[in-house]
Amino acid sequence: MTTDKEFKIEAIIAGNVPTSLDVEHVDETFNVRYQNELISMINNGDNSWSEVYGNHPQELINQLGQAIENYFSRQSP
């Protein structure tokens, strides 16, 4: 994955070792492939994240969202 719409993030989930995850950025949503599931998320614009559909724990959504934010902060010049 090498485009702005597809990239990889490194996330530490539940205190485990860093995990590399595929992300697809479509319109306003970020689709993260985690444990063979697709988690669709949206940034609320106030440093918080919400799952578009599904019932994953908010802590997981927050961790994935933070990893996405970290990815973009490293891309800035």
All heavy atoms as a GROMACS GRO file, in nm:
protein
  619
    1MET      N    1   0.084  -0.118   0.000
    1MET     CA    2   0.000   0.000   0.000
    1MET      C    3   0.088   0.123   0.000
    1MET      O    4   0.163   0.145   0.093
    1MET     CB    5  -0.089   0.001   0.123
    1MET     CG    6  -0.182  -0.114   0.133
    1MET     SD    7  -0.282  -0.097   0.281
    1MET     CE    8  -0.429  -0.171   0.220
    2THR      N    9   0.072   0.206  -0.101
    2THR     CA   10   0.163   0.319  -0.110
    2THR      C   11   0.093   0.450  -0.144
    2THR      O   12   0.160   0.549  -0.165
    2THR     CB   13   0.269   0.290  -0.217
    2THR    OG1   14   0.204   0.267  -0.340
    2THR    CG2   15   0.356   0.171  -0.179
    3THR      N   16  -0.039   0.454  -0.150
    3THR     CA   17  -0.107   0.579  -0.183
    3THR      C   18  -0.153   0.648  -0.056
    3THR      O   19  -0.149   0.591   0.053
    3THR     CB   20  -0.229   0.552  -0.274
    3THR    OG1   21  -0.329   0.483  -0.197
    3THR    CG2   22  -0.191   0.471  -0.395
    4ASP      N   23  -0.202   0.774  -0.071
    4ASP     CA   24  -0.256   0.847   0.043
    4ASP      C   25  -0.384   0.781   0.095
    4ASP      O   26  -0.420   0.800   0.210
    4ASP     CB   27  -0.286   0.991   0.004
    4ASP     CG   28  -0.159   1.070  -0.020
    4ASP    OD1   29  -0.053   1.030   0.030
    4ASP    OD2   30  -0.167   1.172  -0.091
    5LYS      N   31  -0.452   0.708   0.010
    5LYS     CA   32  -0.577   0.645   0.051
    5LYS      C   33  -0.559   0.507   0.110
    5LYS      O   34  -0.648   0.453   0.171
    5LYS     CB   35  -0.673   0.638  -0.068
    5LYS     CG   36  -0.713   0.776  -0.114
    5LYS     CD   37  -0.819   0.771  -0.219
    5LYS     CE   38  -0.845   0.911  -0.266
    5LYS     NZ   39  -0.982   0.950  -0.257
    6GLU      N   40  -0.441   0.448   0.090
    6GLU     CA   41  -0.410   0.318   0.147
    6GLU      C   42  -0.273   0.327   0.212
    6GLU      O   43  -0.176   0.370   0.151
    6GLU     CB   44  -0.410   0.210   0.039
    6GLU     CG   45  -0.546   0.191  -0.025
    6GLU     CD   46  -0.542   0.084  -0.133
    6GLU    OE1   47  -0.432   0.046  -0.178
    6GLU    OE2   48  -0.650   0.039  -0.173
    7PHE      N   49  -0.266   0.287   0.339
    7PHE     CA   50  -0.140   0.296   0.411
    7PHE      C   51  -0.141   0.196   0.525
    7PHE      O   52  -0.242   0.131   0.552
    7PHE     CB   53  -0.115   0.439   0.461
    7PHE     CG   54  -0.227   0.497   0.542
    7PHE    CD1   55  -0.226   0.487   0.681
    7PHE    CD2   56  -0.333   0.565   0.481
    7PHE    CE1   57  -0.329   0.543   0.757
    7PHE    CE2   58  -0.436   0.620   0.557
    7PHE     CZ   59  -0.433   0.609   0.695
    8LYS      N   60  -0.030   0.183   0.591
    8LYS     CA   61  -0.016   0.094   0.706
    8LYS      C   62   0.007   0.179   0.831
    8LYS      O   63   0.072   0.282   0.826
    8LYS     CB   64   0.101  -0.002   0.687
    8LYS     CG   65   0.074  -0.110   0.583
    8LYS     CD   66   0.181  -0.216   0.592
    8LYS     CE   67   0.155  -0.329   0.495
    8LYS     NZ   68   0.041  -0.412   0.530
    9ILE      N   69  -0.047   0.131   0.943
    9ILE     CA   70  -0.022   0.194   1.072
    9ILE      C   71   0.037   0.089   1.165
    9ILE      O   72   0.023  -0.030   1.144
    9ILE     CB   73  -0.151   0.253   1.134
    9ILE    CG1   74  -0.258   0.145   1.153
    9ILE    CG2   75  -0.202   0.369   1.050
    9ILE    CD1   76  -0.379   0.190   1.232
   10GLU      N   77   0.105   0.138   1.267
   10GLU     CA   78   0.156   0.053   1.375
   10GLU      C   79   0.074   0.087   1.498
   10GLU      O   80   0.070   0.202   1.541
   10GLU     CB   81   0.304   0.080   1.401
   10GLU     CG   82   0.395   0.041   1.287
   10GLU     CD   83   0.405  -0.109   1.267
   10GLU    OE1   84   0.401  -0.184   1.366
   10GLU    OE2   85   0.413  -0.151   1.150
   11ALA      N   86   0.007  -0.013   1.554
   11ALA     CA   87  -0.076   0.009   1.672
   11ALA      C   88  -0.041  -0.092   1.780
   11ALA      O   89  -0.011  -0.207   1.750
   11ALA     CB   90  -0.224  -0.003   1.635
   12ILE      N   91  -0.046  -0.046   1.904
   12ILE     CA   92  -0.029  -0.136   2.017
   12ILE      C   93  -0.168  -0.155   2.077
   12ILE      O   94  -0.227  -0.062   2.130
   12ILE     CB   95   0.069  -0.079   2.121
   12ILE    CG1   96   0.206  -0.062   2.057
   12ILE    CG2   97   0.076  -0.169   2.243
   12ILE    CD1   98   0.309   0.004   2.146
   13ILE      N   99  -0.219  -0.276   2.063
   13ILE     CA  100  -0.355  -0.306   2.107
   13ILE      C  101  -0.348  -0.384   2.238
   13ILE      O  102  -0.283  -0.487   2.247
   13ILE     CB  103  -0.431  -0.388   2.000
   13ILE    CG1  104  -0.423  -0.321   1.863
   13ILE    CG2  105  -0.574  -0.413   2.043
   13ILE    CD1  106  -0.483  -0.183   1.856
   14ALA      N  107  -0.417  -0.334   2.339
   14ALA     CA  108  -0.427  -0.400   2.470
   14ALA      C  109  -0.291  -0.434   2.529
   14ALA      O  110  -0.272  -0.539   2.588
   14ALA     CB  111  -0.513  -0.526   2.458
   15GLY      N  112  -0.194  -0.344   2.512
   15GLY     CA  113  -0.063  -0.361   2.572
   15GLY      C  114   0.026  -0.466   2.507
   15GLY      O  115   0.132  -0.497   2.558
   16ASN      N  116  -0.018  -0.521   2.395
   16ASN     CA  117   0.062  -0.620   2.325
   16ASN      C  118   0.170  -0.554   2.241
   16ASN      O  119   0.183  -0.432   2.240
   16ASN     CB  120  -0.028  -0.708   2.238
   16ASN     CG  121  -0.121  -0.794   2.320
   16ASN    OD1  122  -0.087  -0.836   2.430
   16ASN    ND2  123  -0.239  -0.818   2.269
   17VAL      N  124   0.244  -0.634   2.168
   17VAL     CA  125   0.350  -0.581   2.082
   17VAL      C  126   0.288  -0.502   1.967
   17VAL      O  127   0.172  -0.523   1.931
   17VAL     CB  128   0.437  -0.695   2.026
   17VAL    CG1  129   0.509  -0.766   2.139
   17VAL    CG2  130   0.356  -0.793   1.946
   18PRO      N  131   0.363  -0.410   1.908
   18PRO     CA  132   0.311  -0.333   1.794
   18PRO      C  133   0.264  -0.424   1.682
   18PRO      O  134   0.327  -0.525   1.651
   18PRO     CB  135   0.431  -0.249   1.750
   18PRO     CG  136   0.517  -0.241   1.871
   18PRO     CD  137   0.498  -0.370   1.943
   19THR      N  138   0.153  -0.388   1.623
   19THR     CA  139   0.093  -0.464   1.515
   19THR      C  140   0.080  -0.374   1.394
   19THR      O  141   0.032  -0.261   1.406
   19THR     CB  142  -0.048  -0.514   1.557
   19THR    OG1  143  -0.035  -0.589   1.677
   19THR    CG2  144  -0.110  -0.599   1.450
   20SER      N  145   0.119  -0.422   1.278
   20SER     CA  146   0.105  -0.348   1.154
   20SER      C  147  -0.033  -0.378   1.094
   20SER      O  148  -0.070  -0.495   1.078
   20SER     CB  149   0.215  -0.389   1.056
   20SER     OG  150   0.202  -0.318   0.936
   21LEU      N  151  -0.109  -0.273   1.066
   21LEU     CA  152  -0.246  -0.288   1.016
   21LEU      C  153  -0.264  -0.209   0.887
   21LEU      O  154  -0.210  -0.100   0.873
   21LEU     CB  155  -0.346  -0.238   1.120
   21LEU     CG  156  -0.339  -0.304   1.257
   21LEU    CD1  157  -0.424  -0.227   1.357
   21LEU    CD2  158  -0.385  -0.449   1.248
   22ASP      N  159  -0.342  -0.265   0.797
   22ASP     CA  160  -0.376  -0.197   0.672
   22ASP      C  161  -0.493  -0.102   0.695
   22ASP      O  162  -0.590  -0.137   0.763
   22ASP     CB  163  -0.416  -0.298   0.564
   22ASP     CG  164  -0.298  -0.383   0.520
   22ASP    OD1  165  -0.185  -0.332   0.519
   22ASP    OD2  166  -0.320  -0.501   0.486
   23VAL      N  167  -0.484   0.017   0.636
   23VAL     CA  168  -0.588   0.118   0.647
   23VAL      C  169  -0.624   0.166   0.507
   23VAL      O  170  -0.536   0.189   0.424
   23VAL     CB  171  -0.543   0.239   0.731
   23VAL    CG1  172  -0.653   0.345   0.739
   23VAL    CG2  173  -0.500   0.195   0.870
   24GLU      N  174  -0.752   0.183   0.484
   24GLU     CA  175  -0.800   0.244   0.361
   24GLU      C  176  -0.879   0.368   0.401
   24GLU      O  177  -0.970   0.360   0.483
   24GLU     CB  178  -0.889   0.147   0.284
   24GLU     CG  179  -0.937   0.204   0.152
   24GLU     CD  180  -1.028   0.108   0.077
   24GLU    OE1  181  -1.088   0.020   0.142
   24GLU    OE2  182  -1.038   0.124  -0.044
   25HIS      N  183  -0.840   0.484   0.345
   25HIS     CA  184  -0.907   0.610   0.377
   25HIS      C  185  -1.002   0.643   0.262
   25HIS      O  186  -0.959   0.681   0.154
   25HIS     CB  187  -0.802   0.720   0.395
   25HIS     CG  188  -0.859   0.851   0.436
   25HIS    ND1  189  -0.791   0.967   0.420
   25HIS    CD2  190  -0.976   0.885   0.495
   25HIS    CE1  191  -0.863   1.068   0.465
   25HIS    NE2  192  -0.976   1.020   0.511
   26VAL      N  193  -1.131   0.628   0.288
   26VAL     CA  194  -1.233   0.649   0.186
   26VAL      C  195  -1.324   0.761   0.235
   26VAL      O  196  -1.386   0.749   0.341
   26VAL     CB  197  -1.318   0.521   0.165
   26VAL    CG1  198  -1.422   0.542   0.058
   26VAL    CG2  199  -1.228   0.404   0.130
   27ASP      N  200  -1.332   0.868   0.156
   27ASP     CA  201  -1.414   0.983   0.195
   27ASP      C  202  -1.379   1.025   0.337
   27ASP      O  203  -1.268   1.056   0.367
   27ASP     CB  204  -1.563   0.952   0.179
   27ASP     CG  205  -1.601   0.920   0.036
   27ASP    OD1  206  -1.545   0.983  -0.055
   27ASP    OD2  207  -1.685   0.830   0.016
   28GLU      N  208  -1.477   1.021   0.425
   28GLU     CA  209  -1.457   1.061   0.565
   28GLU      C  210  -1.418   0.944   0.655
   28GLU      O  211  -1.383   0.964   0.770
   28GLU     CB  212  -1.586   1.124   0.620
   28GLU     CG  213  -1.630   1.250   0.548
   28GLU     CD  214  -1.541   1.369   0.582
   28GLU    OE1  215  -1.497   1.380   0.697
   28GLU    OE2  216  -1.518   1.450   0.492
   29THR      N  217  -1.427   0.822   0.605
   29THR     CA  218  -1.406   0.706   0.690
   29THR      C  219  -1.267   0.646   0.672
   29THR      O  220  -1.203   0.662   0.569
   29THR     CB  221  -1.510   0.596   0.662
   29THR    OG1  222  -1.496   0.553   0.527
   29THR    CG2  223  -1.650   0.645   0.688
   30PHE      N  224  -1.224   0.578   0.775
   30PHE     CA  225  -1.101   0.501   0.775
   30PHE      C  226  -1.140   0.356   0.802
   30PHE      O  227  -1.203   0.327   0.904
   30PHE     CB  228  -1.006   0.550   0.886
   30PHE     CG  229  -0.954   0.688   0.863
   30PHE    CD1  230  -1.027   0.798   0.902
   30PHE    CD2  231  -0.831   0.708   0.801
   30PHE    CE1  232  -0.978   0.927   0.882
   30PHE    CE2  233  -0.782   0.836   0.780
   30PHE     CZ  234  -0.856   0.945   0.820
   31ASN      N  235  -1.106   0.269   0.710
   31ASN     CA  236  -1.135   0.127   0.725
   31ASN      C  237  -1.007   0.056   0.764
   31ASN      O  238  -0.909   0.058   0.689
   31ASN     CB  239  -1.190   0.069   0.594
   31ASN     CG  240  -1.318   0.137   0.553
   31ASN    OD1  241  -1.406   0.159   0.635
   31ASN    ND2  242  -1.331   0.171   0.427
   32VAL      N  243  -1.007  -0.005   0.881
   32VAL     CA  244  -0.889  -0.072   0.935
   32VAL      C  245  -0.914  -0.222   0.936
   32VAL      O  246  -1.015  -0.268   0.988
   32VAL     CB  247  -0.859  -0.023   1.079
   32VAL    CG1  248  -0.735  -0.090   1.134
   32VAL    CG2  249  -0.844   0.128   1.083
   33ARG      N  250  -0.819  -0.297   0.881
   33ARG     CA  251  -0.826  -0.443   0.882
   33ARG      C  252  -0.759  -0.491   1.010
   33ARG      O  253  -0.640  -0.473   1.030
   33ARG     CB  254  -0.756  -0.499   0.759
   33ARG     CG  255  -0.750  -0.647   0.750
   33ARG     CD  256  -0.879  -0.716   0.721
   33ARG     NE  257  -0.942  -0.669   0.600
   33ARG     CZ  258  -1.066  -0.704   0.566
   33ARG    NH1  259  -1.137  -0.785   0.642
   33ARG    NH2  260  -1.121  -0.657   0.457
   34TYR      N  261  -0.840  -0.546   1.103
   34TYR     CA  262  -0.790  -0.592   1.233
   34TYR      C  263  -0.845  -0.730   1.262
   34TYR      O  264  -0.967  -0.747   1.265
   34TYR     CB  265  -0.829  -0.492   1.342
   34TYR     CG  266  -0.789  -0.534   1.481
   34TYR    CD1  267  -0.656  -0.540   1.518
   34TYR    CD2  268  -0.885  -0.570   1.575
   34TYR    CE1  269  -0.618  -0.578   1.645
   34TYR    CE2  270  -0.849  -0.608   1.703
   34TYR     CZ  271  -0.715  -0.613   1.737
   34TYR     OH  272  -0.678  -0.652   1.863
   35GLN      N  273  -0.759  -0.826   1.283
   35GLN     CA  274  -0.797  -0.964   1.313
   35GLN      C  275  -0.902  -1.016   1.214
   35GLN      O  276  -1.007  -1.067   1.252
   35GLN     CB  277  -0.848  -0.978   1.456
   35GLN     CG  278  -0.741  -0.952   1.560
   35GLN     CD  279  -0.788  -0.976   1.701
   35GLN    OE1  280  -0.907  -0.976   1.729
   35GLN    NE2  281  -0.693  -0.992   1.791
   36ASN      N  282  -0.872  -0.998   1.087
   36ASN     CA  283  -0.959  -1.045   0.977
   36ASN      C  284  -1.097  -0.981   0.977
   36ASN      O  285  -1.191  -1.034   0.919
   36ASN     CB  286  -0.970  -1.197   0.977
   36ASN     CG  287  -0.837  -1.261   0.948
   36ASN    OD1  288  -0.760  -1.212   0.865
   36ASN    ND2  289  -0.808  -1.370   1.017
   37GLU      N  290  -1.111  -0.868   1.043
   37GLU     CA  291  -1.235  -0.791   1.041
   37GLU      C  292  -1.205  -0.653   0.986
   37GLU      O  293  -1.096  -0.600   1.002
   37GLU     CB  294  -1.293  -0.773   1.182
   37GLU     CG  295  -1.350  -0.895   1.245
   37GLU     CD  296  -1.419  -0.859   1.375
   37GLU    OE1  297  -1.529  -0.801   1.370
   37GLU    OE2  298  -1.359  -0.888   1.480
   38LEU      N  299  -1.305  -0.593   0.923
   38LEU     CA  300  -1.292  -0.456   0.875
   38LEU      C  301  -1.364  -0.365   0.973
   38LEU      O  302  -1.485  -0.380   0.995
   38LEU     CB  303  -1.352  -0.443   0.735
   38LEU     CG  304  -1.322  -0.312   0.665
   38LEU    CD1  305  -1.172  -0.297   0.640
   38LEU    CD2  306  -1.398  -0.304   0.534
   39ILE      N  307  -1.289  -0.275   1.034
   39ILE     CA  308  -1.346  -0.179   1.129
   39ILE      C  309  -1.351  -0.044   1.059
   39ILE      O  310  -1.248   0.009   1.019
   39ILE     CB  311  -1.263  -0.171   1.258
   39ILE    CG1  312  -1.258  -0.307   1.325
   39ILE    CG2  313  -1.320  -0.064   1.350
   39ILE    CD1  314  -1.169  -0.312   1.448
   40SER      N  315  -1.471   0.009   1.043
   40SER     CA  316  -1.491   0.137   0.977
   40SER      C  317  -1.507   0.245   1.084
   40SER      O  318  -1.596   0.234   1.170
   40SER     CB  319  -1.613   0.130   0.886
   40SER     OG  320  -1.625   0.248   0.812
   41MET      N  321  -1.423   0.348   1.076
   41MET     CA  322  -1.420   0.452   1.180
   41MET      C  323  -1.425   0.590   1.117
   41MET      O  324  -1.392   0.607   1.000
   41MET     CB  325  -1.289   0.440   1.261
   41MET     CG  326  -1.264   0.305   1.317
   41MET     SD  327  -1.098   0.283   1.388
   41MET     CE  328  -1.033   0.443   1.415
   42ILE      N  329  -1.462   0.687   1.199
   42ILE     CA  330  -1.462   0.826   1.155
   42ILE      C  331  -1.402   0.911   1.266
   42ILE      O  332  -1.422   0.885   1.384
   42ILE     CB  333  -1.604   0.873   1.118
   42ILE    CG1  334  -1.600   1.009   1.051
   42ILE    CG2  335  -1.697   0.871   1.237
   42ILE    CD1  336  -1.727   1.046   0.979
   43ASN      N  337  -1.325   1.013   1.224
   43ASN     CA  338  -1.268   1.109   1.318
   43ASN      C  339  -1.375   1.215   1.342
   43ASN      O  340  -1.424   1.278   1.249
   43ASN     CB  341  -1.142   1.172   1.259
   43ASN     CG  342  -1.072   1.262   1.356
   43ASN    OD1  343  -1.135   1.331   1.435
   43ASN    ND2  344  -0.941   1.264   1.349
   44ASN      N  345  -1.409   1.235   1.469
   44ASN     CA  346  -1.515   1.331   1.503
   44ASN      C  347  -1.469   1.476   1.496
   44ASN      O  348  -1.548   1.567   1.514
   44ASN     CB  349  -1.569   1.301   1.644
   44ASN     CG  350  -1.634   1.165   1.650
   44ASN    OD1  351  -1.706   1.124   1.560
   44ASN    ND2  352  -1.606   1.092   1.757
   45GLY      N  353  -1.340   1.498   1.472
   45GLY     CA  354  -1.289   1.634   1.459
   45GLY      C  355  -1.251   1.699   1.590
   45GLY      O  356  -1.206   1.812   1.593
   46ASP      N  357  -1.269   1.628   1.699
   46ASP     CA  358  -1.235   1.684   1.831
   46ASP      C  359  -1.143   1.589   1.907
   46ASP      O  360  -1.155   1.573   2.028
   46ASP     CB  361  -1.362   1.711   1.911
   46ASP     CG  362  -1.443   1.585   1.936
   46ASP    OD1  363  -1.406   1.477   1.886
   46ASP    OD2  364  -1.545   1.594   2.007
   47ASN      N  365  -1.053   1.524   1.833
   47ASN     CA  366  -0.960   1.426   1.888
   47ASN      C  367  -1.030   1.302   1.942
   47ASN      O  368  -0.978   1.234   2.029
   47ASN     CB  369  -0.870   1.487   1.997
   47ASN     CG  370  -0.776   1.589   1.941
   47ASN    OD1  371  -0.733   1.578   1.827
   47ASN    ND2  372  -0.743   1.690   2.021
   48SER      N  373  -1.150   1.274   1.891
   48SER     CA  374  -1.219   1.151   1.929
   48SER      C  375  -1.258   1.076   1.803
   48SER      O  376  -1.268   1.135   1.694
   48SER     CB  377  -1.342   1.180   2.015
   48SER     OG  378  -1.442   1.244   1.940
   49TRP      N  379  -1.279   0.946   1.817
   49TRP     CA  380  -1.311   0.858   1.705
   49TRP      C  381  -1.437   0.779   1.738
   49TRP      O  382  -1.462   0.747   1.853
   49TRP     CB  383  -1.195   0.762   1.681
   49TRP     CG  384  -1.073   0.829   1.629
   49TRP    CD1  385  -0.980   0.899   1.701
   49TRP    CD2  386  -1.032   0.837   1.493
   49TRP    NE1  387  -0.883   0.947   1.617
   49TRP    CE2  388  -0.912   0.910   1.489
   49TRP    CE3  389  -1.084   0.786   1.374
   49TRP    CZ2  390  -0.845   0.936   1.370
   49TRP    CZ3  391  -1.016   0.810   1.256
   49TRP    CH2  392  -0.898   0.885   1.255
   50SER      N  393  -1.513   0.747   1.633
   50SER     CA  394  -1.634   0.665   1.648
   50SER      C  395  -1.634   0.556   1.544
   50SER      O  396  -1.588   0.577   1.430
   50SER     CB  397  -1.760   0.749   1.630
   50SER     OG  398  -1.770   0.849   1.729
   51GLU      N  399  -1.688   0.442   1.581
   51GLU     CA  400  -1.706   0.335   1.486
   51GLU      C  401  -1.832   0.364   1.406
   51GLU      O  402  -1.935   0.401   1.462
   51GLU     CB  403  -1.718   0.202   1.560
   51GLU     CG  404  -1.720   0.083   1.469
   51GLU     CD  405  -1.711  -0.049   1.544
   51GLU    OE1  406  -1.732  -0.051   1.667
   51GLU    OE2  407  -1.680  -0.149   1.479
   52VAL      N  408  -1.825   0.348   1.274
   52VAL     CA  409  -1.939   0.378   1.188
   52VAL      C  410  -2.049   0.275   1.208
   52VAL      O  411  -2.166   0.308   1.219
   52VAL     CB  412  -1.896   0.387   1.040
   52VAL    CG1  413  -2.016   0.408   0.949
   52VAL    CG2  414  -1.794   0.499   1.021
   53TYR      N  415  -2.011   0.149   1.209
   53TYR     CA  416  -2.105   0.042   1.239
   53TYR      C  417  -2.028  -0.069   1.308
   53TYR      O  418  -1.907  -0.080   1.295
   53TYR     CB  419  -2.174  -0.011   1.113
   53TYR     CG  420  -2.078  -0.057   1.005
   53TYR    CD1  421  -2.030  -0.187   1.002
   53TYR    CD2  422  -2.035   0.032   0.908
   53TYR    CE1  423  -1.940  -0.228   0.906
   53TYR    CE2  424  -1.945  -0.009   0.810
   53TYR     CZ  425  -1.899  -0.139   0.810
   53TYR     OH  426  -1.810  -0.179   0.714
   54GLY      N  427  -2.096  -0.150   1.385
   54GLY     CA  428  -2.030  -0.256   1.459
   54GLY      C  429  -2.037  -0.228   1.608
   54GLY      O  430  -2.099  -0.132   1.653
   55ASN      N  431  -1.971  -0.315   1.683
   55ASN     CA  432  -1.980  -0.305   1.828
   55ASN      C  433  -1.846  -0.336   1.894
   55ASN      O  434  -1.839  -0.411   1.990
   55ASN     CB  435  -2.088  -0.402   1.879
   55ASN     CG  436  -2.126  -0.374   2.022
   55ASN    OD1  437  -2.115  -0.262   2.070
   55ASN    ND2  438  -2.170  -0.476   2.092
   56HIS      N  439  -1.738  -0.278   1.842
   56HIS     CA  440  -1.608  -0.297   1.902
   56HIS      C  441  -1.593  -0.205   2.022
   56HIS      O  442  -1.654  -0.097   2.027
   56HIS     CB  443  -1.498  -0.270   1.799
   56HIS     CG  444  -1.493  -0.372   1.690
   56HIS    ND1  445  -1.567  -0.360   1.574
   56HIS    CD2  446  -1.428  -0.491   1.682
   56HIS    CE1  447  -1.545  -0.466   1.499
   56HIS    NE2  448  -1.462  -0.547   1.561
   57PRO      N  449  -1.512  -0.242   2.119
   57PRO     CA  450  -1.491  -0.157   2.237
   57PRO      C  451  -1.436  -0.020   2.197
   57PRO      O  452  -1.351  -0.009   2.108
   57PRO     CB  453  -1.389  -0.234   2.320
   57PRO     CG  454  -1.393  -0.374   2.270
   57PRO     CD  455  -1.434  -0.366   2.126
   58GLN      N  456  -1.483   0.083   2.266
   58GLN     CA  457  -1.436   0.219   2.238
   58GLN      C  458  -1.286   0.230   2.258
   58GLN      O  459  -1.219   0.303   2.185
   58GLN     CB  460  -1.511   0.321   2.324
   58GLN     CG  461  -1.476   0.465   2.292
   58GLN     CD  462  -1.515   0.505   2.150
   58GLN    OE1  463  -1.622   0.471   2.103
   58GLN    NE2  464  -1.428   0.576   2.081
   59GLU      N  465  -1.232   0.156   2.352
   59GLU     CA  466  -1.087   0.160   2.375
   59GLU      C  467  -1.010   0.116   2.250
   59GLU      O  468  -0.909   0.176   2.214
   59GLU     CB  469  -1.049   0.071   2.493
   59GLU     CG  470  -0.901   0.074   2.524
   59GLU     CD  471  -0.862  -0.013   2.642
   59GLU    OE1  472  -0.948  -0.076   2.703
   59GLU    OE2  473  -0.741  -0.016   2.672
   60LEU      N  474  -1.058   0.013   2.182
   60LEU     CA  475  -0.995  -0.032   2.058
   60LEU      C  476  -1.004   0.075   1.951
   60LEU      O  477  -0.906   0.105   1.883
   60LEU     CB  478  -1.060  -0.162   2.009
   60LEU     CG  479  -1.013  -0.211   1.872
   60LEU    CD1  480  -0.864  -0.243   1.873
   60LEU    CD2  481  -1.095  -0.331   1.828
   61ILE      N  482  -1.121   0.137   1.938
   61ILE     CA  483  -1.140   0.243   1.839
   61ILE      C  484  -1.044   0.359   1.869
   61ILE      O  485  -0.982   0.414   1.778
   61ILE     CB  486  -1.287   0.291   1.837
   61ILE    CG1  487  -1.382   0.174   1.807
   61ILE    CG2  488  -1.306   0.406   1.740
   61ILE    CD1  489  -1.352   0.099   1.678
   62ASN      N  490  -1.030   0.394   1.995
   62ASN     CA  491  -0.939   0.502   2.035
   62ASN      C  492  -0.794   0.467   2.001
   62ASN      O  493  -0.719   0.553   1.952
   62ASN     CB  494  -0.951   0.531   2.184
   62ASN     CG  495  -1.084   0.590   2.222
   62ASN    OD1  496  -1.161   0.636   2.139
   62ASN    ND2  497  -1.115   0.584   2.351
   63GLN      N  498  -0.753   0.343   2.027
   63GLN     CA  499  -0.616   0.302   1.998
   63GLN      C  500  -0.588   0.305   1.848
   63GLN      O  501  -0.482   0.352   1.806
   63GLN     CB  502  -0.590   0.162   2.055
   63GLN     CG  503  -0.586   0.160   2.206
   63GLN     CD  504  -0.589   0.020   2.264
   63GLN    OE1  505  -0.652  -0.070   2.210
   63GLN    NE2  506  -0.520   0.003   2.375
   64LEU      N  507  -0.682   0.257   1.769
   64LEU     CA  508  -0.665   0.260   1.624
   64LEU      C  509  -0.663   0.404   1.574
   64LEU      O  510  -0.582   0.441   1.488
   64LEU     CB  511  -0.776   0.181   1.555
   64LEU     CG  512  -0.777   0.031   1.584
   64LEU    CD1  513  -0.902  -0.034   1.524
   64LEU    CD2  514  -0.650  -0.036   1.535
   65GLY      N  515  -0.752   0.487   1.627
   65GLY     CA  516  -0.757   0.628   1.589
   65GLY      C  517  -0.627   0.700   1.622
   65GLY      O  518  -0.575   0.778   1.541
   66GLN      N  519  -0.571   0.671   1.738
   66GLN     CA  520  -0.444   0.733   1.777
   66GLN      C  521  -0.333   0.690   1.683
   66GLN      O  522  -0.249   0.771   1.643
   66GLN     CB  523  -0.408   0.697   1.922
   66GLN     CG  524  -0.281   0.764   1.970
   66GLN     CD  525  -0.292   0.914   1.970
   66GLN    OE1  526  -0.384   0.970   2.031
   66GLN    NE2  527  -0.200   0.982   1.904
   67ALA      N  528  -0.333   0.564   1.642
   67ALA     CA  529  -0.232   0.515   1.548
   67ALA      C  530  -0.246   0.585   1.413
   67ALA      O  531  -0.145   0.616   1.348
   67ALA     CB  532  -0.243   0.364   1.533
   68ILE      N  533  -0.368   0.611   1.370
   68ILE     CA  534  -0.390   0.683   1.244
   68ILE      C  535  -0.339   0.826   1.257
   68ILE      O  536  -0.271   0.878   1.168
   68ILE     CB  537  -0.539   0.680   1.203
   68ILE    CG1  538  -0.579   0.537   1.163
   68ILE    CG2  539  -0.567   0.779   1.090
   68ILE    CD1  540  -0.728   0.517   1.145
   69GLU      N  541  -0.370   0.891   1.369
   69GLU     CA  542  -0.321   1.027   1.391
   69GLU      C  543  -0.168   1.031   1.393
   69GLU      O  544  -0.106   1.122   1.337
   69GLU     CB  545  -0.378   1.083   1.521
   69GLU     CG  546  -0.526   1.111   1.515
   69GLU     CD  547  -0.583   1.156   1.649
   69GLU    OE1  548  -0.506   1.197   1.738
   69GLU    OE2  549  -0.707   1.147   1.663
   70ASN      N  550  -0.106   0.931   1.455
   70ASN     CA  551   0.040   0.924   1.458
   70ASN      C  552   0.096   0.909   1.318
   70ASN      O  553   0.198   0.972   1.285
   70ASN     CB  554   0.086   0.806   1.545
   70ASN     CG  555   0.056   0.826   1.691
   70ASN    OD1  556   0.026   0.936   1.736
   70ASN    ND2  557   0.063   0.718   1.767
   71TYR      N  558   0.032   0.829   1.235
   71TYR     CA  559   0.076   0.811   1.098
   71TYR      C  560   0.077   0.945   1.025
   71TYR      O  561   0.176   0.982   0.961
   71TYR     CB  562  -0.016   0.712   1.024
   71TYR     CG  563   0.008   0.709   0.875
   71TYR    CD1  564   0.110   0.632   0.821
   71TYR    CD2  565  -0.071   0.786   0.789
   71TYR    CE1  566   0.134   0.633   0.684
   71TYR    CE2  567  -0.049   0.786   0.653
   71TYR     CZ  568   0.054   0.709   0.601
   71TYR     OH  569   0.077   0.709   0.465
   72PHE      N  570  -0.034   1.021   1.033
   72PHE     CA  571  -0.042   1.148   0.963
   72PHE      C  572   0.053   1.252   1.020
   72PHE      O  573   0.106   1.333   0.945
   72PHE     CB  574  -0.186   1.200   0.960
   72PHE     CG  575  -0.270   1.132   0.856
   72PHE    CD1  576  -0.372   1.047   0.894
   72PHE    CD2  577  -0.246   1.150   0.721
   72PHE    CE1  578  -0.450   0.981   0.798
   72PHE    CE2  579  -0.323   1.086   0.625
   72PHE     CZ  580  -0.424   1.002   0.664
   73SER      N  581   0.077   1.249   1.150
   73SER     CA  582   0.171   1.347   1.206
   73SER      C  583   0.314   1.320   1.157
   73SER      O  584   0.392   1.413   1.143
   73SER     CB  585   0.164   1.346   1.359
   73SER     OG  586   0.218   1.228   1.412
   74ARG      N  587   0.348   1.195   1.128
   74ARG     CA  588   0.480   1.164   1.074
   74ARG      C  589   0.491   1.201   0.927
   74ARG      O  590   0.602   1.218   0.876
   74ARG     CB  591   0.509   1.014   1.090
   74ARG     CG  592   0.538   0.973   1.234
   74ARG     CD  593   0.592   0.832   1.242
   74ARG     NE  594   0.509   0.734   1.175
   74ARG     CZ  595   0.410   0.663   1.230
   74ARG    NH1  596   0.383   0.682   1.358
   74ARG    NH2  597   0.342   0.575   1.162
   75GLN      N  598   0.378   1.219   0.858
   75GLN     CA  599   0.380   1.253   0.717
   75GLN      C  600   0.398   1.403   0.694
   75GLN      O  601   0.434   1.446   0.587
   75GLN     CB  602   0.250   1.209   0.646
   75GLN     CG  603   0.219   1.061   0.661
   75GLN     CD  604   0.333   0.971   0.622
   75GLN    OE1  605   0.387   0.981   0.512
   75GLN    NE2  606   0.374   0.884   0.714
   76SER      N  607   0.371   1.482   0.796
   76SER     CA  608   0.382   1.629   0.781
   76SER      C  609   0.528   1.669   0.770
   76SER      O  610   0.613   1.615   0.840
   76SER     CB  611   0.320   1.697   0.904
   76SER     OG  612   0.184   1.662   0.913
   77PRO      N  613   0.556   1.768   0.684
   77PRO     CA  614   0.695   1.813   0.666
   77PRO      C  615   0.748   1.888   0.787
   77PRO      O  616   0.683   1.937   0.867
   77PRO     CB  617   0.690   1.905   0.546
   77PRO     CG  618   0.548   1.936   0.522
   77PRO     CD  619   0.466   1.836   0.597
   0.00000   0.00000   0.00000
